Amino acid sequence: MSANKMFHRFAPLALSAAVVFAIPACKKQEAAPAAGPQAASTTAASTAPAAPVVSAAVAQMTPEQLRDAARKAYDDNRLYAPTGNNAMEYYLALRDKQPGDASASSALSDLLPMAVIATEQGIAREDFDEAKRLVALIGKADPNHPALARLKASIDKGVALAAQRAQQQQLTAEQEAKLKEDQAKQREEDQKKLQEQQRQLAAQQAQQAQQAAAADQQRQAAEAEAQRRAAAQAAAAAAAAPTPAAPAPAAPRPTASNSLQVVSQASPRFPPAAQRAGAKGSVQVEFTVGSDGSVTGARVVSSDVPRQFARDFEREALSAVKRWRFQPINQATTTRRTISFD
């Protein structure tokens, strides 16, 4: 058989085999670019160094600066966000610099439940970067927190599912950017809702405290009215009794004067929220000491305390003064006292 005939017989077979082996190779080459960015992203995420839990700028602040910044962030409801300007980072840095600071530890205990809820919301909206940042804050505040393992597992599961879905959907760069933008908007909305709940809770607590103070005033007024009626009834009974032929000598009465001498002086309770924030100050109270040594008509004259804790300090000062007792005096006397909260 000539060479030309052999070529014409086997050329179609060779061409078919080349096509068969070339098709898988093309598919592999087409799949590689699609998987390339995802693989590169995963590799970069696994090898990138972890960001510090507390930002460098916050870590460089002095304890006094941290305490002031933490109070302001707490008052402004910047509890755990934004990054580098929130109460949790300030209190964590303050605790690092002053491990024995009770106010920092107490504030972090109050903030942890809010951070856990925010982390769960971040996982739900697939904002895993924010969820990881919050988990890092929780872990630094309390390495043994019972929710840590559950939150980390939820993040890992969510990341895996999102990566699988992204690979299936082959999102474009524009779609990825839109997804990130939507996540950021949802994050801000969740933070606002959570912080609004915190404000409402604080308002409810303040209202309950006011109601308790009003109830205490009503109770004291009722007790004073009962004592007045009892004294009036005793006086009426004494007037109706027959006059004895020879009145017995009057029993000696306790020596009374208008010099105020304290018999018992209850100490004011330090408001918990103010104590956690490290707030201090004093409240001047005016009150009347009755002839029997009891205190009535107590009111606040002035106060030198942080504005956000003024009601708490004034309420505790009034509550303490109303429980004071003095030695009996000739006539009721109005006086003023300054209650210090250090």
Steps between C-alpha positions, in 0.01 A plus 500: 500500500635841402568775754225722354238230537602433862478870575149531352383193695632595847475882484125512588561268798786717629297815459207348696730393784655846518155658530396254776806577711488874433141549631578414869813711484297798382246449776777497759645818356156667506433393860836617624440876454158476667638319802818704505370816673307295757805287582723807512252671733486196731879471505541870573242484780670199661851647484414864586600597857207542741407861571553613862190483717562851634616755243849641534369854551283387791780294656726810509253711704556568871267349764336840557442548127362147469261550792367828359468356148324189632244708692424712195471196272269333753282810525489529117408128472817419306515175694697273264528695172647668303844342503748698710235728653274293723453437871617136491842583353551789742409287804715209377802730461430654843485155657832408333665810649326472840401135560350585840256761365160372618302748289657371176430136587142580600435698181637218284268252675206724409615537138562131427131401446460785250813388312371141482169617349685721249720203399195282438348776286824529301500125431135514393570769240826321396715793616772262614780757528296697755397180679865393533594844637227478764599144593855624553369772736292244691795262526729771636238616750426145619704213348266249670174656384247217440389640162848516342518144366148518357563834329830387347340182368213699350746736327703210354184330375366825351830577326509152347141522377554850360815390317319200354209714388734763354683232304171372363366842417832639368425853629656784305716766665209744478266255672756436775531875561122536514479214750761666724313830480170334596671326792643829628156667484337209681778509762428866573126432526557209739729713716243780515223257599713338768613833641141630496401197706778590745369857525146379561621263770688783673190720479286225653749456783499874568118507498488207742744682730282813491190296578680334792603843633143631467365193681755556777386861539135395514579239764685753714214749462250233607712414803525867599122541463439191717732638768318835489162335540623282784636808679169686447301206637728475804459873563122473471493205740713686750270804482191283560648328804389632848737749660672346804465677836871529544695482176804285518830665429586488133752243397831646399526548122812434300711806466433658165671783320528635150851363459477224239668181616488192276376179660516284186630599156440255214764501228385560141515214251737564210303476170624184319511654153694802627739278691572292190573816306723636779280806552527701825345812648290648779136598559380776739170415670271723708268340757307572819574329833183469709485537878508121530822483294344359181580638151230640272475722192830387349584655162806545277645851503789444260721222367852482366492169308519390135179599324413149377508365859343802677164330563666189641722697740216729613262209556750313717589815696132571583439137592791502745408834665140392557629214716707727725395557862600780738457558873172678596513881477286788629351586161524383141813621322587510129858432406719395207754226458734402218506130407827392338539205261869407474 
